[in-house]
């Protein structure tokens, strides 16, 4: 069952309970009111009749009968009471009865039954002179009071209905707005899960849902930015691959092709002349050394095989030495805390590549005279790589624009690590990389 239906059912249940409870209370109050009013009127007439019987000496004075009947007739305005006089020799005579007005609506039988009870009936037998005997019957007549109670009950009942209707509509409107906000958020999350970032969530004018919408919008923007960054990195990687292939093709054609052609030409010439073999051999050796250096350089570019042979420490030393040979104006300081060769092979490759990328960026952009590389193995099974230069630095907003820094960040995060960059324009740059170690070499 949906949340909307559950809320409607529960609200309607509460409305019905309140309505039933209110109706029961109203009937109970109506019954109490009818009982009090009728009993009060009955007791008043009874007291007045008893007073008249004691005041008039009807058994002695013949004139007392007419006077007493005159006083009895004065009770005709009393409500809720019916007085009947019986005579042995005359038909029934009603001295007074309750005055009942015609009501537009007659109470239903269930209401009359609910508010009625057995009221007392009083009968007086009076002996007048000349052997005149009369009986006075005093009975209650609650009909007019029941009619009033029914009118009050209807007023209260419809008032409760009106209040509960307004309350139900207000609650339903509020919950509808809340449910609409929930539906919008769910639809937005479904769109995000399918890769459709689209427009942000609008405000719902409910503080809690606005906060949720704001967080989802922030998440959407972060995912969109990450998607764009990954797209740029993918394109950059494809461009790098094409450039590497192009560079390798040029080197194979220009260097190895020409070198092999030269070796072949020297060999043919030496064979034909049968002289100058020593010079030819030295030339061939020089060309072969040049080819070996090219092959070794390309192998290091493709994959650092020397990591398995020399270990991370010596591989980094060789990398720094070769870099310094081509960048004579920059001094590199390399420090180790701990034993780098204990780092597992996967983490060692990432450390090597990050160091290589940082040195490349320094050579291209920093114009630095001093570089410090500090590799530390911590007690928490982490490795810290700190690379600092005194070059030109970059602006704070430019840290996420360079593909080199993005590549370093991707490498660190792919291993569950993190990257911190501190730099200001003209104040150099500090790159601090933390990588968790999955294991160490025994």
C-alpha positions in Angstrom: 0.0 0.0 0.0 1.3 3.4 -0.9 2.2 6.0 1.8 -0.5 8.3 0.5 -3.2 5.7 1.0 -1.8 4.8 4.5 -1.9 8.4 5.5 -5.5 8.9 4.2 -6.7 5.8 6.0 -5.2 6.8 9.3 -6.5 10.3 9.1 -10.0 9.1 8.2 -9.8 6.6 11.1 -8.9 9.4 13.5 -11.7 11.5 12.1 -14.2 8.7 12.6 -13.0 8.0 16.2 -13.3 11.7 17.1 -16.7 11.9 15.4 -18.0 8.8 17.3 -16.5 10.0 20.6 -17.9 13.5 20.1 -21.4 12.1 19.3 -21.3 9.9 22.3 -20.3 12.8 24.6 -23.0 15.0 23.0 -25.7 12.4 23.6 -24.5 11.9 27.2 -24.7 15.7 27.8 -28.1 15.9 26.1 -29.4 13.1 28.3 -28.1 14.8 31.4 -29.6 18.1 30.3 -33.1 16.5 29.7 -33.0 14.7 33.0 -32.0 17.8 34.9 -34.5 20.1 33.2 -37.4 17.7 33.6 -36.6 16.7 37.1 -36.3 20.4 38.1 -39.7 21.2 36.6 -41.3 18.2 38.3 -39.8 19.0 41.7 -40.9 22.7 41.3 -44.6 21.7 40.5 -44.6 19.1 43.3 -43.3 21.6 45.9 -45.8 24.2 44.8 -48.7 21.7 44.9 -47.7 20.5 48.3 -47.5 24.1 49.5 -51.0 24.8 48.2 -52.4 21.7 49.8 -51.0 22.7 53.1 -52.0 26.4 52.7 -55.7 25.9 51.7 -57.9 24.3 54.3 -60.0 22.6 51.6 -61.5 20.1 54.0 -63.2 22.7 56.1 -63.9 25.7 53.9 -66.3 25.2 51.0 -64.7 28.2 49.2 -61.3 26.6 49.3 -62.1 24.4 46.2 -62.5 27.3 43.8 -59.6 29.2 45.2 -57.4 26.2 45.1 -58.3 25.4 41.5 -57.5 29.0 40.6 -54.0 28.6 42.0 -53.6 25.3 40.3 -54.4 26.9 37.0 -51.5 29.3 37.5 -49.1 26.4 37.0 -50.1 26.0 33.3 -47.0 27.9 32.2 -44.7 25.3 33.8 -42.7 23.4 31.2 -42.0 19.7 31.0 -44.9 18.8 33.4 -48.5 17.7 32.7 -51.2 18.1 35.4 -54.4 16.1 35.1 -57.4 16.3 37.4 -59.8 13.4 37.7 -63.4 13.7 39.0 -65.7 10.8 39.9 -68.7 12.5 38.3 -67.1 14.4 35.4 -64.9 13.6 32.5 -61.2 14.0 32.6 -60.1 17.7 32.9 -56.6 18.9 32.1 -55.8 21.9 34.2 -52.4 22.5 32.6 -50.1 20.7 30.1 -46.7 21.4 28.7 -46.8 23.7 25.7 -45.2 22.0 22.8 -44.3 24.0 19.7 -44.2 22.4 16.3 -40.7 21.6 15.4 -39.4 21.5 11.9 -37.5 18.4 12.6 -38.7 15.6 14.9 -36.0 13.7 16.8 -35.5 10.2 15.6 -36.5 7.3 17.8 -33.0 6.2 18.6 -32.2 9.7 19.9 -35.3 9.8 22.0 -34.5 6.3 23.4 -30.9 7.4 24.1 -31.7 10.5 26.1 -35.0 9.3 27.8 -35.5 7.5 31.1 -38.3 6.6 33.4 -39.4 9.8 35.1 -41.6 9.7 38.4 -45.3 10.2 38.4 -47.2 11.8 41.4 -50.9 11.4 42.2 -52.8 13.2 45.0 -56.3 12.3 46.1 -58.2 15.3 47.6 -61.6 15.3 49.4 -63.5 18.5 49.0 -66.7 19.4 50.9 -70.0 17.9 49.8 -68.3 14.6 49.2 -66.5 15.9 46.2 -63.4 13.8 45.5 -60.8 14.6 42.9 -57.4 13.1 42.0 -54.5 15.1 40.7 -51.9 13.4 38.5 -48.5 15.1 37.9 -46.5 13.5 35.1 -43.4 14.6 33.3 -43.5 15.6 29.6 -39.8 15.8 28.3 -40.7 16.1 24.6 -39.9 19.8 24.2 -36.6 19.4 26.1 -35.7 16.4 23.9 -36.5 18.6 20.8 -34.1 21.3 22.2 -31.5 18.7 22.9 -31.8 17.3 19.4 -31.4 20.8 17.9 -28.3 21.3 20.0 -27.0 17.9 19.1 -27.4 18.6 15.4 -25.6 22.0 15.8 -22.7 20.3 17.7 -22.6 17.4 15.3 -22.4 19.5 12.1 -19.9 21.8 13.8 -17.7 18.8 14.5 -18.2 17.6 10.9 -17.2 21.1 9.6 -14.1 21.3 11.8 -13.0 17.8 11.0 -13.6 18.4 7.3 -11.4 21.5 7.3 -8.8 19.7 9.5 -8.8 16.7 7.1 -8.4 18.9 4.1 -5.6 20.8 5.7 -3.7 17.7 6.8 -4.3 16.1 3.4 -3.0 19.2 1.6 0.1 19.3 3.8 0.8 15.6 3.3 0.1 15.9 -0.4 2.8 18.6 -0.7 5.2 16.4 1.3 4.4 13.4 -0.8 4.9 15.4 -4.0 8.3 16.4 -2.7 9.2 12.8 -1.9 8.0 11.7 -5.4 10.1 14.5 -7.0 13.2 13.4 -5.0 12.7 9.8 -5.9 12.3 10.6 -9.6 15.4 12.7 -9.4 17.4 9.9 -7.8 16.2 7.5 -10.4 17.3 9.9 -13.1 20.7 10.3 -11.4 21.1 6.5 -11.2 20.5 6.2 -14.9 23.1 8.9 -15.7 20.7 11.8 -16.4 21.7 14.7 -14.3 19.5 17.3 -16.0 18.1 20.3 -14.1 18.3 20.6 -10.3 15.5 20.0 -7.9 13.2 22.9 -7.2 12.4 24.2 -3.7 9.3 22.7 -2.0 9.0 25.4 0.7 9.5 22.7 3.4 12.7 23.2 5.2 13.7 19.6 5.6 12.9 18.7 2.0 14.7 21.8 0.8 17.8 20.7 2.7 17.5 17.2 1.1 17.0 18.7 -2.3 20.0 21.0 -1.8 22.2 18.0 -0.9 21.0 16.0 -3.9 21.7 19.0 -6.2 25.2 19.3 -4.7 25.6 15.5 -5.3 24.4 15.9 -8.9 26.8 18.7 -9.6 29.7 16.7 -8.1 28.7 13.7 -10.3 28.3 15.9 -13.4 31.7 17.4 -12.7 33.3 14.0 -12.2 31.7 12.8 -15.4 33.1 15.7 -17.3 36.5 15.2 -15.7 36.5 11.5 -16.6 35.5 12.4 -20.1 38.4 14.8 -20.4 40.8 12.2 -18.9 39.6 9.6 -21.3 40.1 11.9 -24.3 43.5 12.9 -22.9 44.5 9.3 -22.5 43.4 8.5 -26.0 45.4 11.5 -27.2 48.5 10.3 -25.2 48.1 6.8 -26.7 48.0 8.2 -30.2 51.0 10.5 -29.5 52.9 7.6 -28.1 52.2 5.5 -31.1 53.1 8.4 -33.4 56.3 9.0 -31.5 57.3 5.3 -31.5 56.6 5.2 -35.3 58.8 8.2 -35.8 61.6 6.7 -33.7 61.4 3.3 -35.3 61.5 5.0 -38.7 64.0 7.7 -38.0 66.3 6.1 -35.5 66.1 2.4 -35.8 65.4 2.4 -39.6 68.3 4.7 -40.4 70.6 2.9 -38.0 69.8 -0.5 -39.5 70.2 1.0 -43.0 73.6 2.4 -41.9 74.7 -0.9 -40.4 73.7 -2.7 -43.7 75.5 -0.1 -45.8 78.7 -0.3 -43.7 78.6 -4.1 -43.8 78.3 -4.2 -47.6 81.0 -1.6 -48.1 83.4 -3.5 -45.8 82.7 -6.7 -47.6 83.5 -5.2 -51.0 86.6 -3.2 -50.0 88.0 -5.7 -47.4 89.5 -2.8 -45.6 88.6 -0.4 -42.8 87.0 -3.2 -40.8 88.1 -1.7 -37.5 86.5 1.7 -38.2 83.3 0.0 -39.5 83.1 -2.2 -36.4 83.4 0.8 -34.1 80.7 2.6 -36.1 78.4 -0.4 -35.8 79.0 -0.6 -32.1 78.2 3.1 -31.7 75.0 2.7 -33.7 74.0 -0.4 -31.6 74.6 1.5 -28.4 72.4 4.2 -29.6 69.7 1.7 -30.5 70.0 0.1 -27.1 69.5 3.5 -25.4 66.4 4.2 -27.5 65.0 0.7 -26.8 65.7 1.1 -23.1 64.1 4.5 -23.0 61.0 3.3 -24.8 60.8 0.3 -22.4 60.9 2.6 -19.4 58.2 4.7 -20.9 56.0 1.7 -21.6 56.7 -0.2 -18.3 59.4 0.1 -15.7 60.8 -3.4 -15.8 63.7 -2.3 -13.7 61.4 -2.2 -10.7 61.4 -5.9 -10.5 65.1 -6.1 -11.1 66.4 -3.2 -9.0 63.6 -2.4 -6.6 61.8 0.9 -6.0 64.7 2.7 -4.3 67.3 2.2 -7.0 64.7 2.8 -9.8 63.8 6.2 -8.3 67.5 7.0 -8.0 68.1 6.1 -11.7 65.0 8.2 -12.7 66.3 11.2 -10.8 69.9 10.8 -12.2 68.6 10.6 -15.8 66.3 13.6 -15.2 69.1 15.7 -13.8 71.3 14.9 -16.8 68.7 16.5 -19.1 67.9 19.4 -16.6 71.2 20.7 -15.5 69.8 23.8 -13.9 67.7 21.9 -11.4 69.0 20.1 -8.3 67.0 17.1 -7.0 67.2 15.9 -3.4 65.9 12.3 -2.8 65.3 11.0 0.7 63.9 7.7 2.1 62.5 7.0 5.5 62.0 3.2 5.9 62.8 0.6 3.3 61.0 1.4 0.0 61.8 -2.1 -1.5 59.4 -3.6 1.0 56.5 -1.9 -0.8 54.3 -4.2 -2.9 54.8 -4.1 -6.7 51.4 -2.4 -7.5 52.0 0.5 -5.1 55.6 0.8 -6.3 54.5 1.3 -9.9 52.1 4.1 -8.8 54.8 5.8 -6.7 57.2 5.6 -9.7 54.6 7.0 -12.1 53.6 9.8 -9.8 57.2 10.8 -9.3 57.8 10.6 -13.0 54.7 12.8 -13.7 55.7 15.4 -11.1 59.2 15.7 -12.6 57.7 16.1 -16.0 55.4 18.9 -14.8 58.3 20.6 -13.0 60.4 20.5 -16.2 57.5 21.9 -18.3 56.0 24.5 -16.1 57.8 25.2 -12.8 61.2 26.7 -13.8 62.5 25.5 -10.5 66.1 25.3 -9.3 65.5 22.8 -6.5 63.3 19.8 -6.0 62.8 17.7 -2.9 61.5 14.2 -3.0 60.8 12.5 0.3 59.4 8.9 0.5 58.2 7.7 3.9 56.8 4.4 5.2 54.5 5.1 8.1 53.7 2.9 11.1 50.0 2.8 9.9 50.9 0.7 6.8 50.8 3.8 4.6 53.4 5.4 2.3 53.8 9.1 2.0 55.3 10.7 -1.1 56.2 14.4 -0.6 57.4 16.3 -3.6 58.3 20.0 -3.2 59.8 22.6 -5.6 60.6 26.3 -5.5 59.2 27.0 -8.9 56.6 29.5 -10.2 53.6 27.6 -8.6 50.0 27.9 -9.7 46.8 29.6 -8.7 44.5 27.9 -6.2 41.7 27.6 -8.9 44.1 26.0 -11.4 44.8 22.9 -9.4 42.1 20.8 -11.0 42.6 22.0 -14.6 45.9 20.3 -15.5 45.8 16.8 -16.8 49.0 15.9 -15.0 47.6 16.7 -11.6 44.3 15.0 -12.5 46.2 11.9 -13.5 48.1 11.9 -10.2 44.8 12.4 -8.3 43.2 9.5 -10.2 46.1 7.2 -9.4 46.0 8.0 -5.7 42.2 7.6 -5.4 42.3 4.4 -7.4 44.4 2.9 -4.7 42.2 4.3 -1.9 44.7 7.1 -1.2 44.5 10.9 -1.3 46.3 13.8 -2.8 47.0 17.2 -1.1 48.3 20.1 -3.2 49.6 23.3 -1.7 50.7 26.1 -4.1 50.6 29.8 -4.6 51.7 31.8 -7.6 55.4 32.4 -7.3 55.8 30.3 -4.2 56.4 26.8 -5.6 54.3 23.8 -5.2 54.0 21.0 -2.6 52.4 17.6 -3.6 51.7 15.2 -0.8 50.4 11.7 -1.7 49.2 9.1 0.8 48.7 5.5 -0.4 47.6 2.6 1.7 49.7 -0.5 1.4 47.9 -3.7 0.7 51.0 -5.6 1.7 54.7 -5.6 1.8 57.3 -7.9 0.4 58.7 -10.5 2.7 
